[in-house]
């Protein structure tokens, strides 16, 4: 009988799916980030209700269905999201980035909503963030309170929720990242990302998949988000 | 095609579709069809920077005295036969609006071909 691997991880590589919607932009970068983190990257298609036996799913950035109606509002009713909502309620970890965060809020998997930037401008810049909770599936490789540099690029990124929800998120330590060095969109409490009560579902506006190599990004600070998922044991 | 210019419950208070609002087959058997109008507005406490931008442009047009502008959305749904109001509210609440940030209203009007 083989002894467990020295690093304590499962021997099987985790399979992490990345969904492509019509209008997705960052699915390729997300697939690449998943691979760089050491997982098996599994492309998923919006019209499929089969999640391909993945261990986790990334909803990437972009403008799914042209952002018509509201950002994420039409994607939320796609076959893949219908399957994902069921699976997520049963514990499947999900990371929603930018448009993916908007979809998770529209689908009711995360509280709150993303609205038009307070300054009305599309903001595209390298953004300093302060790490909040590290007790999630996607942030355990970060150090609480540390600062990371990760790009933002969005026009609808102002996080809003009613005061009771914001208080609850603070009290339950469910704010994953906050904007530091200037709030780019007017988000309440400088919130850049939040998580579900069990920490398995995370949504954030900044793009960790664009900060995995210094060749193309401002830092490698985003890689830890995908490594966090890989360092989580999976069922063999 | 003649479209009534406003909500017909105001203009034609004795129209059968108003006095018996759920008996739409009366209309579809005649010459009118029903248009369902859903209007969606951001909740009052939600910042509306687009409305704010419109407001701040008004002085440049020489307009004064407007205190506030809020921008919303209007959806027009043409329905065959009698609208299923339960279904309409389901669409308006869970799809056309996001209840976290928006409120909606529904009203019906007749459209004569």
Interface residues (C-beta under 8 A of the other chain):
Chain A: X69 X70 X73 X77 X105 X106 X111 X112 X113 X115 X116 X117 X118 X119 X120 X158 X160 X161 X162 X186
Chain B: X42 X46 X47 X49 X50 X53 X95 X96 X98 X100 X101
